[in-house]
Amino acid sequence: MSTENTLLKNVKSVPTILLSNALSMPMIGLGTWRLNRNPTDVIYDAIDVGYRHFDCAHIYRNEPEIGKAFKDLLQKDVIKREDIFVTSKLWNTFHEPSLVRNACETTLKNLCIEYLDNYLIHWPMAYKEGDELYPKDENNRFIASPVDYVDTWKAMEPLVDDGLCRTLGLSNFNVQQIERILKVARIPPSNLQIECHPYLNQTDLMEFCRSHNMVVTAYSPLGSPTSPYKKPGKYPILQNPKVLEISDKYKKTPAQVLIRYQIDRGNVVIPRSASKDHMLENFSLWDFSLKADDIQALDELCFGGRYMIMTDAQSHPHHPFADELS
């Protein structure tokens, strides 16, 4: 990595959004799920490109490698801790309240940082506690834990009190589940991370979040082209004729149009890429914005096409999309 070539103009150009506790969150970040090369090198390149927001999770199983890069860059004063915004997520096997603090501390140790900017419950479904992160029965169904995510949330709030996290949020929760959290929360969730792209535009859920002062983070904004899951729709999103038409209109790549679509709708967006060239392309968004009619045209592509459906856990009583799968 050549730090002298860091694209500082990119860093300065990134808009931020205020969370409910007045913490500034960069509106574009790097997703780190299923990186197809050394995560340490990916982070070096991402910092060089200008990324300062990183979306991590225990279940991605690469936090130690990401932490190696953070530690090196911080020790060399390439970045300061306050320069980066780090999100991580509590995995399903750690929902039991007595396990929550240790899970957070493990993530902090792996990432080589003293606090998280944002800590999310990754899914509302609690799985059987133990060393197996994907506990399954003989029918390949996830083994549920009886823990209620409401109790998990209550166990997360002291992490903020004690300085381990600056803010808390949710991921993959539906409206009814969020409402249950809001009824009991001493520290309300400030962020909801959800799958969001033109095939699943999440307009209603976005409006609900705004009415409760929650910022939406869009994952899989490009249609999760390298995920192992079934791809809904006649076309991959990046090849949809309407996306290509708008891309040609603005002289931008389809990926740039889809990422800008989220930002122009007021969402934080976390495209994933391990290629430095793609990271740079995905980050080069600040010289254009989409007109309202183009945003509407992309919205109209929505047919409820979801990639991240967790069908193996459909029988779990807290599966957020079970109704969609029945």
Secondary structure, 3 states (H helix, E strand, C coil): CCHHHCCHHHHHHCCEEECCCCCEEECECEECCCCCCCHHHHHHHHHHHCCCEEECCHHHCCHHHHHHHHHHHHHCCCCCHHHCEEEEEECHHHCCHHHHHHHHHHHHHHHCCCCECEEEECCCCCECCCCCCCCECCCCCECECCCCHHHHHHHHHHHHHCCCECCEEEECCCHHHHHHHHHHCCCCCCEEEEECECCECCHHHHHHHHHCCCEEEEECCCCCCCCCCCCCCCCCHHHCHHHHHHHHHHCCCHHHHHHHHHHHCCCEECCECCCHHHHHHHHCCCCCCCCHHHHHHHHCCCCCCCCCCCHHHCCCCCCCCHHHHC
